Amino acid sequence: MPTIDFELDRDHVALNDLLHLTGVVDTGGMGKALVASGAVEVDGALELRKTAKIRAGQVVRVETAEAIVEIRVRD
């Protein structure tokens, strides 16, 4: 499983934006669609809120057709 370390430079980032900023998807809109499809977990729980606030210390897991990607958010 590929792992991406994402350095957070603010209090939080919207989930769909995080997916875009890390290159998992090409646009924030594609991030919203991916979340809506049920392919995204935050800290081990299914997340369907497209703009959920992701903070440092959280782990986002994404299952795409290509791979399962884990994003570790840190300060």
mmJSON file of the N, C-alpha and C atoms, coordinates in Angstrom:
{"data_MODEL":{"atom_site":{
"group_PDB":["ATOM","ATOM","ATOM","ATOM","ATOM","ATOM","ATOM","ATOM","ATOM","ATOM","ATOM","ATOM","ATOM","ATOM","ATOM","ATOM","ATOM","ATOM","ATOM","ATOM","ATOM","ATOM","ATOM","ATOM","ATOM","ATOM","ATOM","ATOM","ATOM","ATOM","ATOM","ATOM","ATOM","ATOM","ATOM","ATOM","ATOM","ATOM","ATOM","ATOM","ATOM","ATOM","ATOM","ATOM","ATOM","ATOM","ATOM","ATOM","ATOM","ATOM","ATOM","ATOM","ATOM","ATOM","ATOM","ATOM","ATOM","ATOM","ATOM","ATOM","ATOM","ATOM","ATOM","ATOM","ATOM","ATOM","ATOM","ATOM","ATOM","ATOM","ATOM","ATOM","ATOM","ATOM","ATOM","ATOM","ATOM","ATOM","ATOM","ATOM","ATOM","ATOM","ATOM","ATOM","ATOM","ATOM","ATOM","ATOM","ATOM","ATOM","ATOM","ATOM","ATOM","ATOM","ATOM","ATOM","ATOM","ATOM","ATOM","ATOM","ATOM","ATOM","ATOM","ATOM","ATOM","ATOM","ATOM","ATOM","ATOM","ATOM","ATOM","ATOM","ATOM","ATOM","ATOM","ATOM","ATOM","ATOM","ATOM","ATOM","ATOM","ATOM","ATOM","ATOM","ATOM","ATOM","ATOM","ATOM","ATOM","ATOM","ATOM","ATOM","ATOM","ATOM","ATOM","ATOM","ATOM","ATOM","ATOM","ATOM","ATOM","ATOM","ATOM","ATOM","ATOM","ATOM","ATOM","ATOM","ATOM","ATOM","ATOM","ATOM","ATOM","ATOM","ATOM","ATOM","ATOM","ATOM","ATOM","ATOM","ATOM","ATOM","ATOM","ATOM","ATOM","ATOM","ATOM","ATOM","ATOM","ATOM","ATOM","ATOM","ATOM","ATOM","ATOM","ATOM","ATOM","ATOM","ATOM","ATOM","ATOM","ATOM","ATOM","ATOM","ATOM","ATOM","ATOM","ATOM","ATOM","ATOM","ATOM","ATOM","ATOM","ATOM","ATOM","ATOM","ATOM","ATOM","ATOM","ATOM","ATOM","ATOM","ATOM","ATOM","ATOM","ATOM","ATOM","ATOM","ATOM","ATOM","ATOM","ATOM","ATOM","ATOM","ATOM","ATOM","ATOM","ATOM","ATOM","ATOM","ATOM","ATOM","ATOM","ATOM","ATOM"],
"id":[1,2,3,4,5,6,7,8,9,10,11,12,13,14,15,16,17,18,19,20,21,22,23,24,25,26,27,28,29,30,31,32,33,34,35,36,37,38,39,40,41,42,43,44,45,46,47,48,49,50,51,52,53,54,55,56,57,58,59,60,61,62,63,64,65,66,67,68,69,70,71,72,73,74,75,76,77,78,79,80,81,82,83,84,85,86,87,88,89,90,91,92,93,94,95,96,97,98,99,100,101,102,103,104,105,106,107,108,109,110,111,112,113,114,115,116,117,118,119,120,121,122,123,124,125,126,127,128,129,130,131,132,133,134,135,136,137,138,139,140,141,142,143,144,145,146,147,148,149,150,151,152,153,154,155,156,157,158,159,160,161,162,163,164,165,166,167,168,169,170,171,172,173,174,175,176,177,178,179,180,181,182,183,184,185,186,187,188,189,190,191,192,193,194,195,196,197,198,199,200,201,202,203,204,205,206,207,208,209,210,211,212,213,214,215,216,217,218,219,220,221,222,223,224,225],
"type_symbol":["N","C","C","N","C","C","N","C","C","N","C","C","N","C","C","N","C","C","N","C","C","N","C","C","N","C","C","N","C","C","N","C","C","N","C","C","N","C","C","N","C","C","N","C","C","N","C","C","N","C","C","N","C","C","N","C","C","N","C","C","N","C","C","N","C","C","N","C","C","N","C","C","N","C","C","N","C","C","N","C","C","N","C","C","N","C","C","N","C","C","N","C","C","N","C","C","N","C","C","N","C","C","N","C","C","N","C","C","N","C","C","N","C","C","N","C","C","N","C","C","N","C","C","N","C","C","N","C","C","N","C","C","N","C","C","N","C","C","N","C","C","N","C","C","N","C","C","N","C","C","N","C","C","N","C","C","N","C","C","N","C","C","N","C","C","N","C","C","N","C","C","N","C","C","N","C","C","N","C","C","N","C","C","N","C","C","N","C","C","N","C","C","N","C","C","N","C","C","N","C","C","N","C","C","N","C","C","N","C","C","N","C","C","N","C","C","N","C","C","N","C","C","N","C","C"],
"label_atom_id":["N","CA","C","N","CA","C","N","CA","C","N","CA","C","N","CA","C","N","CA","C","N","CA","C","N","CA","C","N","CA","C","N","CA","C","N","CA","C","N","CA","C","N","CA","C","N","CA","C","N","CA","C","N","CA","C","N","CA","C","N","CA","C","N","CA","C","N","CA","C","N","CA","C","N","CA","C","N","CA","C","N","CA","C","N","CA","C","N","CA","C","N","CA","C","N","CA","C","N","CA","C","N","CA","C","N","CA","C","N","CA","C","N","CA","C","N","CA","C","N","CA","C","N","CA","C","N","CA","C","N","CA","C","N","CA","C","N","CA","C","N","CA","C","N","CA","C","N","CA","C","N","CA","C","N","CA","C","N","CA","C","N","CA","C","N","CA","C","N","CA","C","N","CA","C","N","CA","C","N","CA","C","N","CA","C","N","CA","C","N","CA","C","N","CA","C","N","CA","C","N","CA","C","N","CA","C","N","CA","C","N","CA","C","N","CA","C","N","CA","C","N","CA","C","N","CA","C","N","CA","C","N","CA","C","N","CA","C","N","CA","C","N","CA","C","N","CA","C","N","CA","C","N","CA","C","N","CA","C","N","CA","C"],
"label_alt_id":[null,null,null,null,null,null,null,null,null,null,null,null,null,null,null,null,null,null,null,null,null,null,null,null,null,null,null,null,null,null,null,null,null,null,null,null,null,null,null,null,null,null,null,null,null,null,null,null,null,null,null,null,null,null,null,null,null,null,null,null,null,null,null,null,null,null,null,null,null,null,null,null,null,null,null,null,null,null,null,null,null,null,null,null,null,null,null,null,null,null,null,null,null,null,null,null,null,null,null,null,null,null,null,null,null,null,null,null,null,null,null,null,null,null,null,null,null,null,null,null,null,null,null,null,null,null,null,null,null,null,null,null,null,null,null,null,null,null,null,null,null,null,null,null,null,null,null,null,null,null,null,null,null,null,null,null,null,null,null,null,null,null,null,null,null,null,null,null,null,null,null,null,null,null,null,null,null,null,null,null,null,null,null,null,null,null,null,null,null,null,null,null,null,null,null,null,null,null,null,null,null,null,null,null,null,null,null,null,null,null,null,null,null,null,null,null,null,null,null,null,null,null,null,null,null],
"label_comp_id":["MET","MET","MET","PRO","PRO","PRO","THR","THR","THR","ILE","ILE","ILE","ASP","ASP","ASP","PHE","PHE","PHE","GLU","GLU","GLU","LEU","LEU","LEU","ASP","ASP","ASP","ARG","ARG","ARG","ASP","ASP","ASP","HIS","HIS","HIS","VAL","VAL","VAL","ALA","ALA","ALA","LEU","LEU","LEU","ASN","ASN","ASN","ASP","ASP","ASP","LEU","LEU","LEU","LEU","LEU","LEU","HIS","HIS","HIS","LEU","LEU","LEU","THR","THR","THR","GLY","GLY","GLY","VAL","VAL","VAL","VAL","VAL","VAL","ASP","ASP","ASP","THR","THR","THR","GLY","GLY","GLY","GLY","GLY","GLY","MET","MET","MET","GLY","GLY","GLY","LYS","LYS","LYS","ALA","ALA","ALA","LEU","LEU","LEU","VAL","VAL","VAL","ALA","ALA","ALA","SER","SER","SER","GLY","GLY","GLY","ALA","ALA","ALA","VAL","VAL","VAL","GLU","GLU","GLU","VAL","VAL","VAL","ASP","ASP","ASP","GLY","GLY","GLY","ALA","ALA","ALA","LEU","LEU","LEU","GLU","GLU","GLU","LEU","LEU","LEU","ARG","ARG","ARG","LYS","LYS","LYS","THR","THR","THR","ALA","ALA","ALA","LYS","LYS","LYS","ILE","ILE","ILE","ARG","ARG","ARG","ALA","ALA","ALA","GLY","GLY","GLY","GLN","GLN","GLN","VAL","VAL","VAL","VAL","VAL","VAL","ARG","ARG","ARG","VAL","VAL","VAL","GLU","GLU","GLU","THR","THR","THR","ALA","ALA","ALA","GLU","GLU","GLU","ALA","ALA","ALA","ILE","ILE","ILE","VAL","VAL","VAL","GLU","GLU","GLU","ILE","ILE","ILE","ARG","ARG","ARG","VAL","VAL","VAL","ARG","ARG","ARG","ASP","ASP","ASP"],
"label_asym_id":["A","A","A","A","A","A","A","A","A","A","A","A","A","A","A","A","A","A","A","A","A","A","A","A","A","A","A","A","A","A","A","A","A","A","A","A","A","A","A","A","A","A","A","A","A","A","A","A","A","A","A","A","A","A","A","A","A","A","A","A","A","A","A","A","A","A","A","A","A","A","A","A","A","A","A","A","A","A","A","A","A","A","A","A","A","A","A","A","A","A","A","A","A","A","A","A","A","A","A","A","A","A","A","A","A","A","A","A","A","A","A","A","A","A","A","A","A","A","A","A","A","A","A","A","A","A","A","A","A","A","A","A","A","A","A","A","A","A","A","A","A","A","A","A","A","A","A","A","A","A","A","A","A","A","A","A","A","A","A","A","A","A","A","A","A","A","A","A","A","A","A","A","A","A","A","A","A","A","A","A","A","A","A","A","A","A","A","A","A","A","A","A","A","A","A","A","A","A","A","A","A","A","A","A","A","A","A","A","A","A","A","A","A","A","A","A","A","A","A","A","A","A","A","A","A"],
"label_entity_id":["1","1","1","1","1","1","1","1","1","1","1","1","1","1","1","1","1","1","1","1","1","1","1","1","1","1","1","1","1","1","1","1","1","1","1","1","1","1","1","1","1","1","1","1","1","1","1","1","1","1","1","1","1","1","1","1","1","1","1","1","1","1","1","1","1","1","1","1","1","1","1","1","1","1","1","1","1","1","1","1","1","1","1","1","1","1","1","1","1","1","1","1","1","1","1","1","1","1","1","1","1","1","1","1","1","1","1","1","1","1","1","1","1","1","1","1","1","1","1","1","1","1","1","1","1","1","1","1","1","1","1","1","1","1","1","1","1","1","1","1","1","1","1","1","1","1","1","1","1","1","1","1","1","1","1","1","1","1","1","1","1","1","1","1","1","1","1","1","1","1","1","1","1","1","1","1","1","1","1","1","1","1","1","1","1","1","1","1","1","1","1","1","1","1","1","1","1","1","1","1","1","1","1","1","1","1","1","1","1","1","1","1","1","1","1","1","1","1","1","1","1","1","1","1","1"],
"label_seq_id":[1,1,1,2,2,2,3,3,3,4,4,4,5,5,5,6,6,6,7,7,7,8,8,8,9,9,9,10,10,10,11,11,11,12,12,12,13,13,13,14,14,14,15,15,15,16,16,16,17,17,17,18,18,18,19,19,19,20,20,20,21,21,21,22,22,22,23,23,23,24,24,24,25,25,25,26,26,26,27,27,27,28,28,28,29,29,29,30,30,30,31,31,31,32,32,32,33,33,33,34,34,34,35,35,35,36,36,36,37,37,37,38,38,38,39,39,39,40,40,40,41,41,41,42,42,42,43,43,43,44,44,44,45,45,45,46,46,46,47,47,47,48,48,48,49,49,49,50,50,50,51,51,51,52,52,52,53,53,53,54,54,54,55,55,55,56,56,56,57,57,57,58,58,58,59,59,59,60,60,60,61,61,61,62,62,62,63,63,63,64,64,64,65,65,65,66,66,66,67,67,67,68,68,68,69,69,69,70,70,70,71,71,71,72,72,72,73,73,73,74,74,74,75,75,75],
"pdbx_PDB_ins_code":[null,null,null,null,null,null,null,null,null,null,null,null,null,null,null,null,null,null,null,null,null,null,null,null,null,null,null,null,null,null,null,null,null,null,null,null,null,null,null,null,null,null,null,null,null,null,null,null,null,null,null,null,null,null,null,null,null,null,null,null,null,null,null,null,null,null,null,null,null,null,null,null,null,null,null,null,null,null,null,null,null,null,null,null,null,null,null,null,null,null,null,null,null,null,null,null,null,null,null,null,null,null,null,null,null,null,null,null,null,null,null,null,null,null,null,null,null,null,null,null,null,null,null,null,null,null,null,null,null,null,null,null,null,null,null,null,null,null,null,null,null,null,null,null,null,null,null,null,null,null,null,null,null,null,null,null,null,null,null,null,null,null,null,null,null,null,null,null,null,null,null,null,null,null,null,null,null,null,null,null,null,null,null,null,null,null,null,null,null,null,null,null,null,null,null,null,null,null,null,null,null,null,null,null,null,null,null,null,null,null,null,null,null,null,null,null,null,null,null,null,null,null,null,null,null],
"Cartn_x":[0.846,0.0,0.895,0.799,1.571,1.121,2.086,1.783,2.27,1.428,1.768,1.771,2.862,2.905,2.548,1.528,1.064,1.287,2.067,2.336,1.267,0.549,-0.551,0.002,-0.317,0.196,-0.896,-2.001,-3.123,-3.84,-4.935,-5.673,-6.278,-6.812,-7.444,-7.477,-7.808,-7.992,-9.239,-10.025,-11.211,-10.766,-11.507,-11.143,-10.976,-11.924,-11.81,-10.571,-10.222,-9.017,-7.754,-7.759,-6.612,-6.346,-7.405,-7.246,-6.638,-7.013,-6.459,-5.012,-4.734,-3.394,-2.356,-2.76,-1.83,-1.699,-2.496,-2.398,-3.164,-3.992,-4.808,-5.826,-6.351,-7.267,-6.757,-7.25,-6.775,-7.455,-8.677,-9.413,-10.172,-10.566,-11.388,-12.734,-13.27,-14.544,-14.431,-13.292,-13.07,-12.928,-12.366,-12.264,-13.639,-14.539,-15.91,-16.591,-16.399,-17.013,-16.438,-15.14,-14.505,-15.037,-15.185,-15.736,-17.168,-17.97,-19.378,-19.509,-18.5,-18.561,-18.349,-17.926,-17.692,-16.313,-15.368,-14.023,-13.034,-13.515,-12.603,-12.925,-11.886,-12.007,-11.119,-11.58,-10.776,-10.664,-9.45,-9.183,-9.959,-10.042,-10.661,-12.165,-12.807,-14.268,-14.638,-15.653,-16.138,-16.493,-16.044,-16.336,-17.058,-18.263,-19.062,-19.217,-18.673,-18.731,-17.586,-17.927,-16.924,-15.958,-16.453,-15.604,-15.296,-15.251,-14.903,-13.562,-13.449,-12.225,-11.207,-10.102,-9.038,-7.932,-7.547,-6.555,-5.301,-4.235,-2.975,-3.225,-2.574,-2.702,-3.713,-4.511,-5.497,-4.898,-5.488,-5.053,-6.238,-6.018,-7.047,-6.636,-7.548,-7.277,-8.226,-7.675,-8.451,-8.255,-9.347,-9.268,-9.708,-8.753,-9.049,-8.892,-9.18,-9.017,-7.539,-6.644,-5.218,-4.562,-4.945,-4.246,-5.019,-4.576,-5.048,-3.964,-4.357,-3.411,-3.718,-2.685,-2.845,-2.183,-2.921,-2.394,-2.291,-1.087,-0.852,-0.681,-1.541,-1.518,-0.73,0.225,1.054,1.245,1.75,2.051,3.293],
"Cartn_y":[-1.172,0.0,1.24,2.077,3.328,4.233,4.92,5.856,7.239,8.241,9.635,10.369,11.067,11.934,13.335,13.922,15.253,16.195,17.242,18.219,19.303,19.423,20.377,21.72,22.786,24.116,25.026,24.437,25.176,24.26,24.727,23.96,22.676,22.754,21.587,21.775,20.698,20.731,19.912,20.374,19.618,18.316,17.255,15.935,15.939,16.51,16.512,17.282,18.358,19.124,18.326,17.584,16.746,15.722,15.107,14.12,14.753,15.991,16.716,17.119,17.708,18.189,17.065,15.875,14.745,14.022,14.415,13.805,12.51,12.165,10.953,11.13,12.35,12.701,13.976,14.265,15.437,16.738,16.678,17.886,17.659,18.768,18.666,18.028,18.28,17.671,16.16,15.688,14.243,13.681,14.474,14.071,13.902,14.831,14.744,13.469,13.169,11.971,10.7,10.694,9.534,9.305,10.377,10.267,9.755,10.311,9.908,8.436,7.891,6.495,5.508,6.003,5.119,4.507,5.089,4.524,5.145,6.0,6.731,6.441,6.147,5.956,6.984,7.485,8.359,7.695,7.448,6.764,5.454,4.717,3.397,3.36,4.519,4.576,5.178,4.626,5.146,6.619,7.436,8.875,9.274,9.799,10.228,11.738,12.47,13.932,14.428,15.001,15.397,16.45,17.341,18.414,18.226,16.977,16.699,17.36,17.935,18.609,17.563,17.503,16.562,17.336,16.841,17.511,16.645,17.266,16.549,15.346,14.243,13.012,12.04,12.477,11.576,10.81,9.647,8.809,8.608,8.91,8.761,7.602,6.668,5.495,5.548,5.43,5.544,4.298,3.704,2.549,2.985,2.984,3.336,2.085,2.212,1.078,0.697,1.673,1.434,0.869,1.387,0.994,1.447,0.956,1.48,2.431,3.652,4.688,5.121,5.267,5.762,7.129,8.11,9.473,9.744,10.016,10.358,11.871,12.524,13.971,14.332,15.218,15.609,17.115,17.631,19.068,19.397],
"Cartn_z":[0.0,0.0,0.0,-1.023,-1.018,0.125,0.738,1.812,1.416,1.65,1.374,2.701,3.007,4.176,3.71,4.331,3.955,5.121,4.891,5.936,5.91,7.002,7.12,7.575,6.842,7.186,7.754,8.172,8.766,9.749,10.31,11.314,10.739,9.532,8.901,7.381,6.695,5.243,4.928,3.963,3.547,2.877,3.13,2.619,1.107,0.382,-1.082,-1.544,-0.837,-1.177,-0.873,0.235,0.581,-0.516,-1.007,-2.077,-3.325,-3.601,-4.753,-4.486,-3.323,-3.003,-2.97,-2.618,-2.563,-3.9,-4.888,-6.211,-6.367,-5.374,-5.492,-6.611,-6.743,-7.836,-8.486,-9.681,-10.427,-10.017,-9.499,-9.122,-7.816,-7.181,-5.985,-6.277,-7.455,-7.858,-7.956,-8.46,-8.52,-7.105,-6.201,-4.806,-4.182,-4.477,-3.967,-4.465,-5.744,-6.322,-5.688,-5.429,-4.823,-3.407,-2.647,-1.292,-1.358,-2.261,-2.4,-2.791,-3.459,-3.903,-2.759,-1.602,-0.464,-0.432,-1.161,-1.253,-0.278,0.648,1.532,3.001,3.763,5.215,5.914,7.05,7.888,9.25,9.674,10.936,11.054,9.947,9.94,9.784,9.653,9.502,8.141,7.518,6.244,6.394,5.459,5.49,4.217,4.357,3.203,3.127,4.098,4.064,3.191,2.064,1.078,1.599,2.458,2.972,4.458,4.908,6.304,6.619,7.809,8.217,8.681,7.977,8.308,9.014,10.188,11.016,11.162,11.647,11.873,12.773,12.461,13.233,12.661,11.71,11.119,9.944,9.672,8.559,7.624,6.359,5.332,4.437,4.227,3.383,2.197,1.003,-0.23,-1.064,-1.505,-2.388,-3.777,-4.703,-6.091,-6.95,-8.229,-9.138,-9.261,-9.075,-9.248,-7.988,-6.829,-5.596,-4.367,-3.237,-1.954,-1.469,-1.173,-0.774,0.649,1.456,2.818,2.896,3.41,3.562,5.06,5.52,6.916,7.016,7.778,7.902,9.158,9.006,10.151,10.151,11.299,11.411,10.631],
"occupancy":[1.0,1.0,1.0,1.0,1.0,1.0,1.0,1.0,1.0,1.0,1.0,1.0,1.0,1.0,1.0,1.0,1.0,1.0,1.0,1.0,1.0,1.0,1.0,1.0,1.0,1.0,1.0,1.0,1.0,1.0,1.0,1.0,1.0,1.0,1.0,1.0,1.0,1.0,1.0,1.0,1.0,1.0,1.0,1.0,1.0,1.0,1.0,1.0,1.0,1.0,1.0,1.0,1.0,1.0,1.0,1.0,1.0,1.0,1.0,1.0,1.0,1.0,1.0,1.0,1.0,1.0,1.0,1.0,1.0,1.0,1.0,1.0,1.0,1.0,1.0,1.0,1.0,1.0,1.0,1.0,1.0,1.0,1.0,1.0,1.0,1.0,1.0,1.0,1.0,1.0,1.0,1.0,1.0,1.0,1.0,1.0,1.0,1.0,1.0,1.0,1.0,1.0,1.0,1.0,1.0,1.0,1.0,1.0,1.0,1.0,1.0,1.0,1.0,1.0,1.0,1.0,1.0,1.0,1.0,1.0,1.0,1.0,1.0,1.0,1.0,1.0,1.0,1.0,1.0,1.0,1.0,1.0,1.0,1.0,1.0,1.0,1.0,1.0,1.0,1.0,1.0,1.0,1.0,1.0,1.0,1.0,1.0,1.0,1.0,1.0,1.0,1.0,1.0,1.0,1.0,1.0,1.0,1.0,1.0,1.0,1.0,1.0,1.0,1.0,1.0,1.0,1.0,1.0,1.0,1.0,1.0,1.0,1.0,1.0,1.0,1.0,1.0,1.0,1.0,1.0,1.0,1.0,1.0,1.0,1.0,1.0,1.0,1.0,1.0,1.0,1.0,1.0,1.0,1.0,1.0,1.0,1.0,1.0,1.0,1.0,1.0,1.0,1.0,1.0,1.0,1.0,1.0,1.0,1.0,1.0,1.0,1.0,1.0,1.0,1.0,1.0,1.0,1.0,1.0,1.0,1.0,1.0,1.0,1.0,1.0],
"B_iso_or_equiv":[0.0,0.0,0.0,0.0,0.0,0.0,0.0,0.0,0.0,0.0,0.0,0.0,0.0,0.0,0.0,0.0,0.0,0.0,0.0,0.0,0.0,0.0,0.0,0.0,0.0,0.0,0.0,0.0,0.0,0.0,0.0,0.0,0.0,0.0,0.0,0.0,0.0,0.0,0.0,0.0,0.0,0.0,0.0,0.0,0.0,0.0,0.0,0.0,0.0,0.0,0.0,0.0,0.0,0.0,0.0,0.0,0.0,0.0,0.0,0.0,0.0,0.0,0.0,0.0,0.0,0.0,0.0,0.0,0.0,0.0,0.0,0.0,0.0,0.0,0.0,0.0,0.0,0.0,0.0,0.0,0.0,0.0,0.0,0.0,0.0,0.0,0.0,0.0,0.0,0.0,0.0,0.0,0.0,0.0,0.0,0.0,0.0,0.0,0.0,0.0,0.0,0.0,0.0,0.0,0.0,0.0,0.0,0.0,0.0,0.0,0.0,0.0,0.0,0.0,0.0,0.0,0.0,0.0,0.0,0.0,0.0,0.0,0.0,0.0,0.0,0.0,0.0,0.0,0.0,0.0,0.0,0.0,0.0,0.0,0.0,0.0,0.0,0.0,0.0,0.0,0.0,0.0,0.0,0.0,0.0,0.0,0.0,0.0,0.0,0.0,0.0,0.0,0.0,0.0,0.0,0.0,0.0,0.0,0.0,0.0,0.0,0.0,0.0,0.0,0.0,0.0,0.0,0.0,0.0,0.0,0.0,0.0,0.0,0.0,0.0,0.0,0.0,0.0,0.0,0.0,0.0,0.0,0.0,0.0,0.0,0.0,0.0,0.0,0.0,0.0,0.0,0.0,0.0,0.0,0.0,0.0,0.0,0.0,0.0,0.0,0.0,0.0,0.0,0.0,0.0,0.0,0.0,0.0,0.0,0.0,0.0,0.0,0.0,0.0,0.0,0.0,0.0,0.0,0.0,0.0,0.0,0.0,0.0,0.0,0.0],
"pdbx_formal_charge":[null,null,null,null,null,null,null,null,null,null,null,null,null,null,null,null,null,null,null,null,null,null,null,null,null,null,null,null,null,null,null,null,null,null,null,null,null,null,null,null,null,null,null,null,null,null,null,null,null,null,null,null,null,null,null,null,null,null,null,null,null,null,null,null,null,null,null,null,null,null,null,null,null,null,null,null,null,null,null,null,null,null,null,null,null,null,null,null,null,null,null,null,null,null,null,null,null,null,null,null,null,null,null,null,null,null,null,null,null,null,null,null,null,null,null,null,null,null,null,null,null,null,null,null,null,null,null,null,null,null,null,null,null,null,null,null,null,null,null,null,null,null,null,null,null,null,null,null,null,null,null,null,null,null,null,null,null,null,null,null,null,null,null,null,null,null,null,null,null,null,null,null,null,null,null,null,null,null,null,null,null,null,null,null,null,null,null,null,null,null,null,null,null,null,null,null,null,null,null,null,null,null,null,null,null,null,null,null,null,null,null,null,null,null,null,null,null,null,null,null,null,null,null,null,null],
"auth_seq_id":[1,1,1,2,2,2,3,3,3,4,4,4,5,5,5,6,6,6,7,7,7,8,8,8,9,9,9,10,10,10,11,11,11,12,12,12,13,13,13,14,14,14,15,15,15,16,16,16,17,17,17,18,18,18,19,19,19,20,20,20,21,21,21,22,22,22,23,23,23,24,24,24,25,25,25,26,26,26,27,27,27,28,28,28,29,29,29,30,30,30,31,31,31,32,32,32,33,33,33,34,34,34,35,35,35,36,36,36,37,37,37,38,38,38,39,39,39,40,40,40,41,41,41,42,42,42,43,43,43,44,44,44,45,45,45,46,46,46,47,47,47,48,48,48,49,49,49,50,50,50,51,51,51,52,52,52,53,53,53,54,54,54,55,55,55,56,56,56,57,57,57,58,58,58,59,59,59,60,60,60,61,61,61,62,62,62,63,63,63,64,64,64,65,65,65,66,66,66,67,67,67,68,68,68,69,69,69,70,70,70,71,71,71,72,72,72,73,73,73,74,74,74,75,75,75],
"auth_comp_id":["MET","MET","MET","PRO","PRO","PRO","THR","THR","THR","ILE","ILE","ILE","ASP","ASP","ASP","PHE","PHE","PHE","GLU","GLU","GLU","LEU","LEU","LEU","ASP","ASP","ASP","ARG","ARG","ARG","ASP","ASP","ASP","HIS","HIS","HIS","VAL","VAL","VAL","ALA","ALA","ALA","LEU","LEU","LEU","ASN","ASN","ASN","ASP","ASP","ASP","LEU","LEU","LEU","LEU","LEU","LEU","HIS","HIS","HIS","LEU","LEU","LEU","THR","THR","THR","GLY","GLY","GLY","VAL","VAL","VAL","VAL","VAL","VAL","ASP","ASP","ASP","THR","THR","THR","GLY","GLY","GLY","GLY","GLY","GLY","MET","MET","MET","GLY","GLY","GLY","LYS","LYS","LYS","ALA","ALA","ALA","LEU","LEU","LEU","VAL","VAL","VAL","ALA","ALA","ALA","SER","SER","SER","GLY","GLY","GLY","ALA","ALA","ALA","VAL","VAL","VAL","GLU","GLU","GLU","VAL","VAL","VAL","ASP","ASP","ASP","GLY","GLY","GLY","ALA","ALA","ALA","LEU","LEU","LEU","GLU","GLU","GLU","LEU","LEU","LEU","ARG","ARG","ARG","LYS","LYS","LYS","THR","THR","THR","ALA","ALA","ALA","LYS","LYS","LYS","ILE","ILE","ILE","ARG","ARG","ARG","ALA","ALA","ALA","GLY","GLY","GLY","GLN","GLN","GLN","VAL","VAL","VAL","VAL","VAL","VAL","ARG","ARG","ARG","VAL","VAL","VAL","GLU","GLU","GLU","THR","THR","THR","ALA","ALA","ALA","GLU","GLU","GLU","ALA","ALA","ALA","ILE","ILE","ILE","VAL","VAL","VAL","GLU","GLU","GLU","ILE","ILE","ILE","ARG","ARG","ARG","VAL","VAL","VAL","ARG","ARG","ARG","ASP","ASP","ASP"],
"auth_asym_id":["A","A","A","A","A","A","A","A","A","A","A","A","A","A","A","A","A","A","A","A","A","A","A","A","A","A","A","A","A","A","A","A","A","A","A","A","A","A","A","A","A","A","A","A","A","A","A","A","A","A","A","A","A","A","A","A","A","A","A","A","A","A","A","A","A","A","A","A","A","A","A","A","A","A","A","A","A","A","A","A","A","A","A","A","A","A","A","A","A","A","A","A","A","A","A","A","A","A","A","A","A","A","A","A","A","A","A","A","A","A","A","A","A","A","A","A","A","A","A","A","A","A","A","A","A","A","A","A","A","A","A","A","A","A","A","A","A","A","A","A","A","A","A","A","A","A","A","A","A","A","A","A","A","A","A","A","A","A","A","A","A","A","A","A","A","A","A","A","A","A","A","A","A","A","A","A","A","A","A","A","A","A","A","A","A","A","A","A","A","A","A","A","A","A","A","A","A","A","A","A","A","A","A","A","A","A","A","A","A","A","A","A","A","A","A","A","A","A","A","A","A","A","A","A","A"],
"auth_atom_id":["N","CA","C","N","CA","C","N","CA","C","N","CA","C","N","CA","C","N","CA","C","N","CA","C","N","CA","C","N","CA","C","N","CA","C","N","CA","C","N","CA","C","N","CA","C","N","CA","C","N","CA","C","N","CA","C","N","CA","C","N","CA","C","N","CA","C","N","CA","C","N","CA","C","N","CA","C","N","CA","C","N","CA","C","N","CA","C","N","CA","C","N","CA","C","N","CA","C","N","CA","C","N","CA","C","N","CA","C","N","CA","C","N","CA","C","N","CA","C","N","CA","C","N","CA","C","N","CA","C","N","CA","C","N","CA","C","N","CA","C","N","CA","C","N","CA","C","N","CA","C","N","CA","C","N","CA","C","N","CA","C","N","CA","C","N","CA","C","N","CA","C","N","CA","C","N","CA","C","N","CA","C","N","CA","C","N","CA","C","N","CA","C","N","CA","C","N","CA","C","N","CA","C","N","CA","C","N","CA","C","N","CA","C","N","CA","C","N","CA","C","N","CA","C","N","CA","C","N","CA","C","N","CA","C","N","CA","C","N","CA","C","N","CA","C","N","CA","C","N","CA","C","N","CA","C","N","CA","C","N","CA","C"],
"pdbx_PDB_model_num":[1,1,1,1,1,1,1,1,1,1,1,1,1,1,1,1,1,1,1,1,1,1,1,1,1,1,1,1,1,1,1,1,1,1,1,1,1,1,1,1,1,1,1,1,1,1,1,1,1,1,1,1,1,1,1,1,1,1,1,1,1,1,1,1,1,1,1,1,1,1,1,1,1,1,1,1,1,1,1,1,1,1,1,1,1,1,1,1,1,1,1,1,1,1,1,1,1,1,1,1,1,1,1,1,1,1,1,1,1,1,1,1,1,1,1,1,1,1,1,1,1,1,1,1,1,1,1,1,1,1,1,1,1,1,1,1,1,1,1,1,1,1,1,1,1,1,1,1,1,1,1,1,1,1,1,1,1,1,1,1,1,1,1,1,1,1,1,1,1,1,1,1,1,1,1,1,1,1,1,1,1,1,1,1,1,1,1,1,1,1,1,1,1,1,1,1,1,1,1,1,1,1,1,1,1,1,1,1,1,1,1,1,1,1,1,1,1,1,1,1,1,1,1,1,1]
}}}
